[in-house]
């Protein structure tokens, strides 16, 4: 079976398909002379707001800033506590810790890789101010119970939606909303490898609360609403116009990109579902999955063997994440997060992206299956 060069992410092939649109928009932005907070940033913000059906989208410089700004907007102070999973990228905790906020880690479900209300609640104390659910790998947390939990304890919800843009969540009453618009504030990253990514750094914050949105808009721009009138402490975190041009084009393709990822994931699921030593991603009934990553659990201590075997065959893999946050030096503690520790030894992500050729996916499937049979 012949294979071409297989990549975890193939941004150049994606670019080649939309090159004319991207190039035209970038040139237009340069010729406008408006490089920061230009009209195109406002246009992209409005387009993403319409797509997500959320009242306010405030672009910023990156996804980590988006989280930090969300904490600042809620006026969280040193000594306040937020609860988030240890099974996530470091930015989720880092953005809080840099403000002196105490990060309390919770465990995650073994099959969905996401945290749940039952795993969050034991960590709530009198100092807890917010819950930060992470919609990991492209699937929503089960948010209805988390929202009820937050209401019961008068807590805010800040969604880390960096990996699940375009994912829909269905409430028991039939209402459907996008992840990132379910809590008080949602955040996302436009890092190039994301389902909706730019060609540099970028991020955004979402909220239906207009007062919060006004505060966020000031924070991202040095705390000012009127130029040189600084009302609150802010920072400099703005999306540049060229990145907004790129995102404006790619937003038109987001549903197509996510749909293609779902087709590829289904191919993997069908191929691997009967292999006893593999667990395929579990999808909860209330959520879609947009497969920012296709992540398997490899049982019986064979994960690293599989990784080396695939790499030798020219199939790239990644481990998201080899070391949970609660075991990283700045955050190390004595917590026992059983499921998190298990997953750090079992998970492996294999290529899934919009430019993955069918022949290459067939090759990947063939080699994975042959390892176990």
Secondary structure, DSSP 8 states (H G I E B T S, - for coil): -------S--HHHHHHHHHHHHHHHHHHHHHHT--BS-HHHHHHHHHHHHHHT-SEEEEES-HHHHHHHHHHHTT--TT-EEEEESSS-THHHHHHHTTT-EEEEE---TTT-S--HHHHHTT--TTEEEEE-B-GGGB---HHHHHHHHHHHT-EEEEE-TT-TT-EEE-TTS-EEETTSSSSEEEEE--TTSSS--SS--EEEEES-HHHHHHHHHHTBTTEEETTEE-S---B---BHHHHHHHHHHHTTHHHHHHHHHHHHHHHHHHHTT-TTEE-----TTB-B--SSEEEEE-TT-HHHHHHHHHHTT--EE-TTSS-GGGSGGG------HHHHHHHTTEEEE---TT--HHHHHHHHHHHHHHH-
